[in-house]
C-alpha cells in the first residue's frame, strides 16, 4: 500500500505537516521515485545527515542543506577534520538514527524570536538575515533542529535508501571572501533498486569524466599559471572544436544567418545602457583605456544590436539573422569552476534574430528544426521547457500573450512535447530551455531561445513598416549548443571519448610495418588531407601490436596497417573501430569511404 508523504497544490510541494498547518488539500504525493516525492525524501535525508553529524562531532553548526539536481548537500562546520574516510561512519550513524523512527516535527517562530534563539550561531544568523519574511519555520528530529522551509517526511523510518557521495569545501553563501565550510553531498531514493542504478551510473560517469578523457586524449589543459577557468586547447582538442565550428558555420549560412565578429571589449557606458552594468556587473571584468572604463563582454548581444543600427531597416529586411562564435568572459566563483562545463572564458554559438511580432512563430519553428537536426546528429534525446511571464516583467500583456502563444504554436506545429515553467521567463520575454539526455541518462542544460523586447526598447531599435511608420522589432536571442566548451565536455562524456568520425580529433592512424612502407603511408596521408581528414603516421620504434593498442587507446576511428602486400596492390588493411570490422580495401575505395563519412553530416 502506498504511503502518502505530501501534497501538490498549484505546482507547489507541501509536506503533511505544512498541509495540516495550513488546512491545504491537493494532489497526493506518495512515497516513490517521482520528482515531487524525491524532493521530500532528499530534503529529509539531508537533515538526517546533519543529525548524524551533530551527534558525531563537537560544536557542529549548520548553514543550509538543499535539494539539488544531483541529490542533496549540507554546508556546516565542526571542530574536527572530516574527510572522505569519514563518510562511511556518518552513513552508519544515519542508518541507526533512521531505525529509531524519530518523528519529524515543525514549529514556527517570529524572526525576532529566531534571532534570539540562534544568537550564538553565526551561520543561523546569516541565514536569518537573508529571510525577508517575519515568520520562519524550524524542523526538529531528536536533538537536531534547523531553520527550514521543508518539505520533509513525518518520520525518519522511511529513510533507508541513501548514499553519501563526496565531501568538498564551500564558501559561506558562495562568496569566496567568506569563511570556508565543509559540504557533504548525498543521494537518496525511495527504493534500493533505484539507488543501485544511480550508483552504477555514477561509476560509469567517472569513467566518462571529460576532465579525465580530455587529459588522456590530449584535448585540453588547465594551468594555474594561466589562471583558473581558462582552458588551453591542445592540437587534438582544437581539431575537434574546429570540425564542429566548421560544420556549424556552414549550417548557419545555409539557414540564412549572416556572420558577425564583435570586439572583445566595449565601453562601459554601452553596458550601462543595456542594463548589464547594473544587473550583471559583478560577473564582468573591467579595464581602463585612455581614462575610459571598458568591460570585457559577457554576452554578444550588443555587437549584434550595433550591427542592426548600422543601416535603416525596412520590414522587407526582416527577419534579419546574425550569428557569431563569440568569445565571452564571466567572473565565475572559483568554487563552481568545473573542467569545461564551467569556465571563465568560453565561446557561444550565439545568434540574434530581429523580426516582427508576427514572425516570431516562423522563426521559432526554424530554430527548433535546427535544434532537432543537430541533436539527432549527435544521438541526443532532449526535452523542452517553455518559461512564461514572471511577476516582474516589462512589455504589455498583449506582447507576452502574443509571444508565448507564438512559441506554443511553433512547438505544437512541429509536434514537439514541452513542459511549462510558470513564471520562469526572463523579465523581458518568454523563453525556451533545451535539455539533452546523454548516453547514461543524465540531463544537461544546453540551448536557450529567448524572446526580448527589453534591448530593442533600450536601444530604440526600429524598422519602417509597410505604412512607412517606425516600429519596434523583436529580438530573439538563440544559442543551440550553449557554448563550444560545455557542449564538447558533454559530447566527450556522451561518447566516452569515442567521437563520431566526422568530428574525431584524429580520424585515421596509419601504421607502416617497416620503413619501406613509409612513402606509401605519406602518400595516403596527403590524399586524406585533401579531403580535410585528420591523419597521422605512427613511426615510433614499437611493435605492431603496441602501435595498434596505442591507436585504440586514443580512440581513433580508423586504423590502417600497411605492409608489402598493401604497398604492392595499393590497398589498405583497415580496422574500423566504429563499425567493429576489419577488411581490405583498394586505396580508391578507402579514400571515397572516408570522404563520404566526413561529409555525410549536414546540420
N, C-alpha and C positions, 0 to 999 in steps of 0.2 A: 504494500500500500504506500502511495506517495506521501511524503511529508511536506506540508506547506511551511515555507520559511519566510515569505514576504508577499507583497502585492505590488502590482504595477498600475499606476494611475497617471494619465496624461503624459506618458513617456517617462515618468519618474519611478525609480525603485524605492520602496519603503520596506523596512523590516517590520516584523509583527509588533514589536514594542512601540514603534512610532505610529503604526496604523491604529493600534488600540488607543494610544495617547491622543491622537487627532480624530478618532472615530472615522477613519477612512475605509472605504471599500473600493475594490478594483479587481483587476485580473490576478488570479492567484499565481504565485511563483513557487514552484516545487523544487525539492532537493534533487537537482540533476545537473547536467553539464551545459545548460543553456547559458547565454551571456549574462542574463539577469541573475540567475542562481549563483553563477561563479563570482559575480561581483560581491555577493553577500558572503559566500564561503571564503573567498580570498581575503576580504577585509577582516573577517573573524579570525582567520589563521594568522594574519599579521599581528593581531592583538594577542593571540595565543603565544606567538614567538616572543613578543615583548614581555608577557607574563613570565615566561621561562627565563628570559634574560634578567628580569627583575629579581627572580629568586636565586639565580646562579651567581650573580655578580653584585659587587657593592656599589652603592651610591649611583644607581642607574637613573639616568634622566632621558626622556624620550621627546623627540621633536614631532615628526609626522610619519604615518605608516599607510600610504595609499595603495589602491589597486593601480596597476599599470598594465600595458598590453601584454607584457611577458609574465605577469603574475602579481606579486606584491613586494614591497620592501618596507623597512623601518629604519629611520635615522635616529641614532641615540649616542650616548656616551656613558662609559663606566670607568671605574678607576683602573681595572686590569686591562691588559692587552688581550684582544680577541683576534685569532687568526683562522685560516681555513680549517685547521685541525680541530677547532672547537665547534664546528657546525654539527658534527655528529652528537656531541654532548648536549647541545641545545635542542636538537631534534628529539633526543631521548627524553629530555625533560618535558618537551611539548606533548609527547605521547602520554606520558604519565599524567600530566595535567588534564589532557582531553579525557582520559579514562575516569577521572574523578567526577565527570559530568557536572561541571560547575555551571550554575545559572549565570547568564549574562544579562545584566540589568542596565537600565538607562535612567538618568535623572537630569534635571535642568538646574542651571544657576544663572543669575544675572551676571553680566560681565564684571561688575564690581565685586560680586561675591567670588567669582573665579579668580580675579586678580589677587584677592586676599588669600584664598585657599592655596594658590600656587606661587605665592610671592617669593619663595626661596628657590624656585625652579626657573632659571633664566630661559630655558628652552620653551617652557609653557608660556611664559610672559611674552616671548617673541611670537608664538602662535596667536595668543590673545590679541596682541596689538594689530594683527592683520585681519581680525574678525570684525566686520562692520556692525553686526547685529548686537543688540543689547542683551540677548539671552544666548547661552551656549549649552550644549549637551555634553554629558560625561557618560561613558560606558564603563561598567565595573564588572570584573570577574575575579573572584577570590580576593587576593590582596593587591590586585593590579587595577588601576583605573586610568583613563586618559580622556582628554578632550577629543571629541569625535562627532561627526555628523552621521556616522553609520553608513550603510546598513550593516547589521550584524545578526547572527543566529541568536536564538534564545537560550542556547545551551552549548557547551563545548563538546558534547558527546558525539556529534556528527563529524567532528574534525579528525578524520583518520587518514586521509589520502593526501599527504603533502610531502614536500622535499625542499630543503634549504639548498640553494644553488651556488651562491658565491658571496664573498664579502668584499667590500670596497670602501674607500674613503669618499666623503661627500661634504662639500662646504655647506655650512648652515644657510638655508634659504637659496642655495645655488650660487651664492656670491663668494668669489674667491678671496675677498677681503675679510670674510668672516672666519670663525674657527672651523676646524675640520672635525666632522663627526664620523662615526662608524655606520656603514649601511650594509644590511644583510638582505639579499634577495631570496625569494622563495616562490614556489608554485603550489597550487592546490587544486584538486578536482573532487567530484562527487563520488568517484569510484576508482579502484585500483587499476583497472584496465586502461582508463584514460590517462592516469598518471604514468603508467609504464610506457604507453605510446608516446607521451610527451618527452619522457626522459630519453627514449630511443631516438626521437627526433633531435633532441639537444646534442646527443652524442654524434649524430650524423652532421649536425650543423658545425660542430667543432672541426670535423674533417674537412668541411667545405669552407671554413672561415677564409674570407678573401684576403685577410692580412697574411695568413699562413701561406695560401696558394700564391698570393702576389709575390711573396719572397721566393718561394720555390721556383716559380716560373719567370722570375726577373721582370715583373711588370712595373713595380714602383717601389720607392723607398721613402722613408721619413728620416730626417736627420735633425737632431737637437740644434746643431749649429745653424741650420737653415730657418728653424722656427717651427713651433708646434702647429699642426693642422695645415702644413704646406707640403703637399706631395711632390716628389720628383718622379716624373715619368721616365722610366728606363726604356731603351730601344724596343723591347718586346711590347711593353705597355703602350708606348707611343704608336707602334704599328697597329695594334688592336684598335686603339682610340681613333687613329687616322682612318682606318677602314670604316668604322662606324660613322665618323663625321662625313666622309665622302658619300656614303650611301644616303645619309640623311640630307645632305646638301642637295643632292640630285632630286630627292623626293620632294623637298620644298619647292624647288624650281618647277618641277612637273605640276605642282598644285597651285602655281600662280603666285608664290611668295617672291618678294624682291629682297635680295641680301642687303644688309647694312653692317656698318662697323663703327660703333661709337667709341669715344675716348674713355680711358680708364678712370680719369678723374674729372670732376666738374665743379665749378664754383659753388660755394655753399649757399649763395642766395638762390640758386636754382633748386637746391634740395629743400630750402625753406619754402619756396613757392609750391613745391609738390607736396609738402607736408611731411616728407621723410625726416627732415632735420628735427622737427618737434616730436614725432611719433616713433622714429626708428634710429635716432642719433646715437643712442648708447650702443648700437650694434654696428656702427660705422667707424671707419678710420679717417682721420683728418690730417691735413698737412697745410703748410703755408707757402705760397709762391708770390713773390712781389708784394708782400704785405697783404695778400688776399687769401682768405681761407678756402681751401678746396676739400672736397670729400671724395674718397675712392668709392666708386659706385657699388652699392649692394644689390642693385637691380638694373635692368637695361631699359626701363620704360622711358626715361627722359630723353635719351638719344633718339628713340623712335618718335616721340612727340615732336622733337625739333625737326626731324625729317618730314613729318606731316606738315609742319608750319612752313617748310621751305617753298611752298607754292600755294596759290589759291586753288582750293579744291571744289569740284562740282560733284553733284550727285552721280554724274556719269563716271567719275573716277572711283566710286565706291562699289564694292569693298576694296580697300587698299590694304595689302598684306605685306608686312615687313617681318624678316626673321634675321636673327643674329646668334651665332655661337659666342655669346658674350661672357667674358670672364668677370666675375664679381668677387667682392671681398666682404666678409661679415665677421664681426668680432664675437665669435662663439666662446663661451666659457671653456676653460681648459678641461673641466671635468666631463664635458659632454662630447669632446672630440673622440672619434672612433673610426680609425682607418680612413677609407674613402667615403664612408657613409656620412660622416660629419666632419667637415674641414672648414678652414677659414678662407681658402681660395678655391673657387670652383667655376665651371663653365656651364651655363644653362643653354639648352636648345630652345631659346626664347623666341617668341613671336608675338606680334601685336597686330590686330585686325581693326581697322577703322571702318565702321559701317553705319547704316541707318538702323533704326529700331526695327524696321520691317525685315531687315536682312539677318537679324540675329539667328533665327531658326535655321536658315540655309547654311550659315557659317558654322553653327554647332554641328549640323549634320556632316559637313565636310570634315571638321576636326575629328569627330568621333569615328568617321570612316578611316582617317589617318591612324588614329589610336588603335582601332581594331586590326588593321593591316599589320602594324608594327608589332603588336602584342602576339598575334598569331604566328608571325615570323619567328619570334623567339620562344614560342611554345608556352606562353603565359596565359593562364586564366586571369580574369580581372573582374573587379566589382566597381560599381559606380554609385557615388553618393551625391545627391543634389542638396546643397545647403541654401536655405531660404533666408528671408529678411530678418535681421537681428533687431533687438529692441532699439538700439541706436543706429540709425541709418539716414542717409541723405537721399534726395530724389523723391519724386511724387509716388504715391501708391500706384498710380496708373503705370508708371515706368516699371516698378517692381512686379506688378501683375503681368505686364506685357513680357518682360524679360524672363521671368520664371516660367510663364506659360510657353514661351518660345523654346526654352530649354527642354521642358517636358515634352512638347510636341516633337522636337528633334529626336529625343531619345526613343519616344514611342514610335515614331516614323521608322526607325531602324530596328524596332522590336528589341530594344535593349532594356533589360531589367535594371532598376535603380532603387536605392533607398532614399529616404528623406531625412535630412538633418535639420529639424525645425529650428530656425533662429541661428543657424551656424554660418550664414553667409557673411561676406565682408561688409563693412559699413557702406560701401559704395555700390554693391550689387550682388546678385546670387552667383554661386559658383559650383563647379563640378569637381569632385576629387576622384582620382582613379587609383585603385589599389590593386597591385598584381599579387598573385599567389604563386610561389615558386615550387620547385620540384619536390620539396619536402613539406609543403603545406603552410609555409609562413607567408604572412601578408606584409607587403611593403607599400608605403605611400610613394607614388611616382608622379604622374602628371596632374596638372590642375588647369582648369579653364575658368576664367573669372570675367564677368561682365561688369564694366566700370563706367560710371557716369562722373566720378569724382575728378579724375585728372583732366578729362576734356573740359570740365567746368572751370577748374583752377587755371588752366592754360588758355581758356577762352577759344578752344578749337572750334572751327566752323566749316561748313560747306554750303554752297549755293544750291538750293533745291530747284525743282522744275518751275517754280513760281518766281524764281530769281530772288528768293529770300534767304537770309542766313539761318542755318540750322546747326544744332549741336550734334556731332557724331557720337556714336557709342564706341567705346574702346574695349576690345576683347583681349585680355592677357592669356597667353597659352604656352605651356611647356608640356611636352609629352613624356620625355624621359625624366624631366625634373632637372637633373644635371648629369653630365657625362661621368663625373666621378662616382656619384651614387649609383647610377644605372650600371656602370661597369662592375662595381662591387656586387650588386645584386646578380648580374649575369654570371660573374665568377662563381658565386655560391650556387646559383641555379643549375649551372652546368658542371659544377665541381671542377672547373678549370678545363673541361673538355669542350671548348668553344666550337660552334659550327664552323665549317670550312671557310665560309665567306668572310668571317672576321677573325679567324685564328691568328694570333700574333706571329706564329711560324706555321706555314701551311704544308710545306714539303721539306723533308730532310733526305738528302742524297748520301748514300753510304757506298763509296767505291771500295771494292775489296782490296785493291792494291793501287800503287801509284800509276800503273799503266792504264788505269781506268779513269784517271783524273781529268783528262781532256774531254772525254765524253760527258763526265759529270758537269764540267764548266759549260759545255755547250747546252745541256739541258737547263741549267740554272739561268743562262742568258735568255733562252727561249721562254721560260716561265716568267722572267722579269718583263718581257714584252706584254704579257697579259696581266701585269701588276700582281703577280703571285709571289709571296714571300717564301724564299727558299734558302737553305744553307747546305753546305757540303761538309760532312764530318771527315776531318783529315787527321784527327788525333791518332797516335800510335797505340790504339787499343784493339782488343779482339773484336771480331764482327759481332758477336753476341752482346758484348758490353756496349758497343755503339748502338745497337738496336734497343737495348734496355734503357740507355740514356735518352734516346729519342722518345721512347714510350713514356718515361717519367716526365718528360717535358710536354706530354700530351699532344704531340704533333699528329695531325690527322692522317697524313700520308708519309710513308717511309718507302723509299725505293733503294734497292740493292743492285749494284752494277758490277758484273764480273765479265769474264772473257766472252761468254755466250751473248750477253746483253749488248756488249760493245760491238761484237761481230754482226749480230742480227738487227741492231738499232732498235732494241726493245728495252723495257724496264720490268724488273721483278717488283711488283707493287704489294705493299702491306697497307690496306685501307683500314685504319683503326676504327673509323666511324661505322663503316659497313661490316666490320669484323670479317674481312675476307682477304685472301691472297690470290693474286693472279698475275699472269704475264701479259703485257700489252705492247703493241707497237708504239714507237715514240709518238707518232701522229695521233694514235688513239688516246694515249695518256694526256697529251697536250690539249686535245679537244675536250676530254673529260674534265680536266682541271679548269679549263676556261668556262665551261658550262656551269660547274659548281660555284665558281667565283661570281658569275654574272646572273645566276638564276634567281637571286633575291632582288625584288623590286618593292620598296615600301610604297 
